[in-house]
Amino acid sequence: MTIEWRYTVQQDLGVLSLAGFLGADAVGRFTGAVGWAVARGTGPVVLDLTRLRGWSAGGQLAVAEAALRLRSAGRTLELAAIPADGSLVPGGDGAPMPVHPDLAAALAAHRGAGAEQRAWRSDAWPTA
C-alpha cells in the first residue's frame, strides 16, 4: 500500500497532507511529494497527518530527512496530527520540528495564512 498526497499553498505557508500508510513502499512517493513542495512554495511546510493511518520507522526517518531537505532550502517542517500510536519522528541532527495537535492548530499558529491559493494532489487523493 502507498500513500496519497495533496499540497496546498496559502500565502507563504505550504500544507502537505498525506493519506494512507507511510511505510517503506511509500517513501519514494513521499520524497517526490516533498520535492513538489520544495519546488512550488516558500516558507514553512506543515505536514498534515490527519488522514495517515500510521507510519513505519522508515517512514518516520523519511519525515526527518524531509525536514533536513526543507531546511537546506531555507524552509522548516512542522507536523500536525501525528498518528494515534503516539510515535514521533526522531530528532536526529536537525532542528526540532514543531508538533501541532491538528491542522487547525497548525494554521492558527500561522495567523494570516489565508485561504488556499493553489493545490496539487496525487491521482487517488480521497475527496471525502
Secondary structure, 3 states (H helix, E strand, C coil): CCEEEEEEEECCEEEEEEEEEECHHHHHHHHHHHHHHHHCCCCCEEEEEEEEEEECHHHHHHHHHHHHHHHHCCCCEEEECCCCCCCCCCCCCCCCCCEECCHHHHHHHCCCCCCCCEEEECCCCCCC
